[in-house]
Amino acid sequence: MPKDLSISIVKILREHGFQAYLAGGCVRDLLLHREPSDYDVATSATPAQVMNIFPETYAVGAQFGVVLVPQPEGNLESSQDDSSEEKTPSKSHAVEVATFRSDLSYSDGRRPDEVRFSSDPREDVARRDFTINGMMLDPISGEVLDYVGGREDLAAGIVRAIGDPALRFTEDKLRMLRAARFAARFEYQIEAETLRAIQHSAHEINVVSRERVRHELTRMLTEGHARRAFLLLDECGLLQQVLPEISAMKGVEQPPEFHPEGDVFVHTLLLLDHLPQPCPPTLAWGALLHDMGKPATFRRAPDRIRFDNHVEVGVKIAEEICARLRFSNHDTAQIVALVDNHMRFGHVTRMKESTLKRFLRLPAFEEHLALHRADSLASHRNLATYDLICRKIAETPPAIIRPPRLLNGEDLIAAGYTPGVKFREILEAVEDAQLEGRLNSHEAALEFVKHEFPL
């Protein structure tokens, strides 16, 4: 729908006498025969003129020339239904329409202090980030407007800054991370002068908001080329700046009998290659951070290399990283849980039935299992435990793994027990026996309690 919507917007703007083209990443993707995730339109119409033509628009960045045109009910010429909700639509149901502009100066390394609207698409292209993102497309005729050599760089597999790389990265320092992401996603090379400019300015990436950095790193981790992305971050000098804890993994040896692939850094990046696609962001971050505690706990013992308490240390570091990058409480809890539980798979064959069932019912257990599979494939490649758990899950109905409780606190009070901290111990003992198949009724549970915890 956004593609059809964007073409309709272009047509209507032109009917009103304005220039209008598809612009940016969608043009790049269309030339690569990929389906764009969203569509953007660039036009000579000012924001006020766009909003006059499309009264349903949302002025999401009108001061910078950007408005959002949503998919209306019926067709583009129809008026908005009075009963519709007053909320900004997502990009999957809307198209960004941006006025041709030139950016005059940047003082915060993110947004222009002032923009000047233009009627010349060349001026608009000159302020964009990379040549492969700097083309415009006439969706009616198929003509490509390429003033910066973007088609040549697409063919050559190059990510090149438009104009002076140092200036482009001064304008928006997040572009340094974006260069690595695009190069990884498309398996391109970063052009030499562009790379040198990133390496020279890498230390300035920390002026970018942590939320924007997190978002860019998450995209690297989940777009299917995470290993290459992080190798590029390292080459650019950005990894040490945004995630020094990952950089610290380099050169940290591991026992070859368990990790023939190499050091902790090599293992972690190799693991990223084995994540499922599409990959949930929490799983991707849990995978990246799962061995975070190893550099701090490295010890060369007489028998072999050891990482005593690396899980506990890793949990603390993961919590610090999640706080620094301002993850939500929900995502932090899951990422930390993945770090905290990744070594438990080694004990599965020795777990009591009740312990195993509690393990299997961890929130989003499928992410824990996916991390274990990737961890195994990136080291010893033995999937016996993974296969065992998959069989266990397939053979065990959910009601057996998470059965309804046989007793609660009110039942214990009715049986004469005084409320207190002992209740938790009693109820957990009842649940253990239930999960192990020794109790299957309310009455049997009461008898068990009276026998094991006499009044």
Secondary structure as UniProt FT lines:
FT   HELIX           2..15
FT   TURN            16..17
FT   STRAND          20..23
FT   HELIX           25..31
FT   TURN            32..33
FT   STRAND          40..43
FT   HELIX           47..53
FT   TURN            55..56
FT   STRAND          58..61
FT   HELIX           62..64
FT   STRAND          66..70
FT   TURN            76..77
FT   TURN            82..83
FT   HELIX           91..93
FT   STRAND          94..99
FT   STRAND          101..106
FT   STRAND          112..117
FT   HELIX           121..126
FT   HELIX           131..133
FT   STRAND          136..137
FT   TURN            139..141
FT   STRAND          144..145
FT   HELIX           150..156
FT   STRAND          158..159
FT   HELIX           165..171
FT   HELIX           174..186
FT   STRAND          189..190
FT   HELIX           192..201
FT   HELIX           202..207
FT   HELIX           210..222
FT   TURN            223..224
FT   HELIX           226..236
FT   HELIX           239..242
FT   HELIX           244..247
FT   TURN            248..251
FT   TURN            256..258
FT   TURN            260..261
FT   HELIX           264..272
FT   TURN            273..274
FT   HELIX           281..289
FT   TURN            290..293
FT   HELIX           294..297
FT   STRAND          298..300
FT   STRAND          305..307
FT   TURN            308..309
FT   HELIX           310..324
FT   TURN            325..326
FT   HELIX           329..341
FT   TURN            342..343
FT   HELIX           344..350
FT   HELIX           353..360
FT   TURN            363..364
FT   HELIX           365..377
FT   TURN            378..380
FT   HELIX           384..395
FT   HELIX           398..401
FT   HELIX           409..414
FT   TURN            415..416
FT   HELIX           422..435
FT   TURN            436..437
FT   HELIX           442..452
//
